[in-house]
Amino acid sequence: MGQPASIEIKHFKEIREENNFTQSEFADLLGIKNSTADIERGRTKLSGKVVAELLGQFGVNPLWLFGQSGQKFLQLSKGDVSPKVVTVDSSDNENMLMVNQKAAAGYPHNVQDVEWYQQLPAFDIPLPEFRNATYRGFQIEGDSMLPNYYPNEWVLAKAVPDLDQASNNKIYVVVLQDSVLVKKLQKLPDSSKVLLISLNEEYLPIEVNINEIQEIWQVNSKLTFNLDNPSESGLFRELKQSMEDLKRELRTFKKQA
């Protein structure tokens, strides 16, 4: 006898049968070559692309798919970019969730799953700047936002309810269907798209469709732990070097006078 089917295979097959698709039809819909037979027999694992397609096309909760949540479906909205889940403390006051780099990898696929958020640390910052709105912290990954934002720093950002309230050339945390990006936002003449711009000029701008955006958070402050050397900025180093060169030239001029 073969091995019993894993929970994700059972759930995968359940979604196919509920929607009355054959294995070949379901494969075409999800971008799988030939049919879903090998997946349903346990010969091929579910790829991240297939999981994302199940979420995007059917609203299937990835945690339910793998047996880690009882919530089967997530309600996906194409225009609403407000937070899908907020958390409160014991006094029913909203607190600030902190999404580190590791958690950010799973954030887009679990953006509406209440159970998933329970693993994230949450804080209350007793400052007036963080009142009367929903805030969330995100950890910076990579160097695309240098020199303003360094890897491993944290940005604290305020929820934006819809794209109409987003402003050009401000920094946002943008939650797409498959990633979390910290970028400068630029609206385009085509209102169905926006441009996401890195501060590091080595990275090209990214054009995205607004229906790919799940949440937007406007960055208004950051937490940094790199205070040892304030001259890390390339611009600062260049300025310092120019001043040193100028001093040397002045000393040479005085000697010749």
Secondary structure as UniProt FT lines:
FT   HELIX           7..18
FT   TURN            19..20
FT   HELIX           23..30
FT   HELIX           37..40
FT   TURN            41..42
FT   HELIX           48..58
FT   HELIX           62..65
FT   TURN            66..67
FT   TURN            90..91
FT   STRAND          96..99
FT   HELIX           101..106
FT   HELIX           108..110
FT   TURN            111..112
FT   HELIX           114..117
FT   TURN            118..119
FT   STRAND          122..123
FT   HELIX           128..130
FT   STRAND          135..139
FT   TURN            144..148
FT   TURN            151..152
FT   STRAND          154..159
FT   HELIX           163..165
FT   TURN            168..169
FT   STRAND          171..176
FT   STRAND          180..187
FT   TURN            191..192
FT   STRAND          193..197
FT   TURN            201..202
FT   STRAND          206..209
FT   HELIX           210..212
FT   STRAND          213..223
FT   TURN            230..231
FT   HELIX           234..256
//
